[in-house]
Amino acid sequence: MKEDFISDKRRISYLSATYNRIYRGQSVLIEGDFGAGKTKFLKLLRPKKLHTIWVESLFNIHETLASILRELSYDTPATYRRTPQYLKMVCDLSNCFIIIDEASDLDTRVWPYLKRIIDARVPVVFAGLPKVRTYLSRNHPDILSRLKPLILYPIVVEDFISEYKDFQQEAIEQIYMAVKGDMRKFHEICTDCRDRAKELKHRFVDINLALEFISDLPPQ
């Protein structure tokens, strides 16, 4: 899996730590700012012999529980009256783990149910902005104590220089500084630069071409 993303020692270490937690029936909180690569990191999680269940963070609790079970081919219509039954069924699950991206969007009423699932040793991997940990520390410190927080930082420029060999180093540095660590915007601008270079039949993306796209960025 290491070949699926940039060789970053911190991320490789985090991937190993997350696997270790999952296999022990424990849970993880992946924390990072916008564009730090949280969703991309989650997509790398493919533990052997475990079914991956992605959960929509915008669901309320009865929809959340029903959707988890449907991922495992249960016939579970989402209804409030079946919430206790579905919670017990989810807590009894084995050979699977749950991923919840954009955890900052979770309904506050969902967290006590997630605590029961975590305590049942069904691993849950959350990913969200730093405010998720802030919220849990203030309102559910007992849940936070059950999670291992891992903080993702934007990958440094040097790591990208080796991947973007068709860019001048100065161009990569200027793009990175312009997006202020937003790696989603970084990739978008680099793609636009490459497309423009092909149109112009340029072998490299130089600083002048990069500046054309950087100048279009709104002020931050």
Long-range contacts (C-beta under 8 A, 24 or more apart in sequence): 1-44, 1-46, 4-44, 5-37, 5-40, 5-41, 5-44, 6-155, 6-159, 6-160, 6-163, 7-159, 8-155, 8-159, 10-152, 10-153, 11-37, 11-41, 11-152, 11-155, 14-41, 14-150, 14-152, 15-41, 15-44, 15-45, 17-148, 17-150, 18-45, 18-125, 18-150, 19-45, 19-47, 21-123, 21-148, 22-47, 22-50, 22-97, 22-123, 22-125, 23-47, 25-121, 25-122, 25-123, 26-121, 26-123, 26-146, 26-148, 27-118, 27-123, 27-124, 27-125, 27-126, 27-146, 27-147, 27-148, 28-123, 28-124, 28-125, 28-126, 28-147, 28-148, 28-149, 28-150, 29-103, 29-126, 29-127, 29-128, 29-132, 29-133, 29-136, 29-144, 29-147, 29-148, 29-149, 29-150, 30-125, 30-126, 30-127, 30-128, 30-150, 30-152, 31-127, 31-128, 31-129, 31-130, 31-132, 31-133, 31-149, 31-150, 31-151, 31-152, 32-127, 32-129, 32-130, 32-151, 32-152, 32-153, 33-129, 33-130, 33-154, 33-181, 34-129, 34-182, 34-184, 35-154, 35-179, 35-181, 35-182, 35-183, 35-184, 35-185, 35-186, 36-152, 36-153, 36-154, 36-181, 36-183, 37-152, 37-154, 37-155, 37-183, 38-101, 38-127, 38-128, 38-152, 39-101, 39-127, 41-127, 41-152, 42-99, 42-101, 42-125, 42-127, 45-97, 45-99, 45-125, 47-97, 49-95, 50-95, 50-96, 50-97, 51-95, 51-96, 51-97, 52-96, 52-97, 52-99, 53-96, 53-97, 53-98, 53-99, 54-99, 54-101, 55-98, 55-99, 55-100, 57-100, 57-101, 57-102, 57-103, 57-104, 57-105, 57-106, 58-102, 58-105, 59-107, 59-110, 60-107, 60-109, 60-110, 61-107, 61-109, 61-110, 61-113, 62-86, 64-110, 64-113, 65-89, 65-90, 65-113, 68-93, 68-98, 72-96, 87-113, 87-116, 87-117, 90-117, 90-120, 90-122, 91-116, 91-117, 91-120, 91-122, 92-120, 93-122, 94-122, 96-122, 97-122, 97-123, 97-124, 97-125, 98-122, 98-123, 98-124, 98-125, 99-124, 99-125, 99-127, 100-124, 100-125, 100-126, 100-127, 101-127, 101-128, 102-127, 102-128, 103-127, 103-128, 103-132, 104-128, 104-129, 104-131, 104-132, 104-135, 108-135, 108-139, 111-136, 111-139, 111-140, 111-143, 112-140, 114-143, 115-140, 115-142, 115-143, 115-146, 118-143, 118-146, 118-147, 119-146, 154-181, 154-182, 154-183, 155-183, 160-186, 164-190, 164-205, 166-194, 166-197, 166-203, 166-204, 166-205, 167-193, 167-204, 167-205, 167-210, 168-204, 168-205, 168-206, 168-207, 168-210, 170-206, 170-207, 171-205, 171-206, 171-207, 171-209, 171-210, 172-210, 174-207, 174-210, 174-211, 174-214, 175-210, 175-213, 175-214, 178-214, 178-217, 179-217, 180-220, 185-217, 189-213, 189-214, 189-217
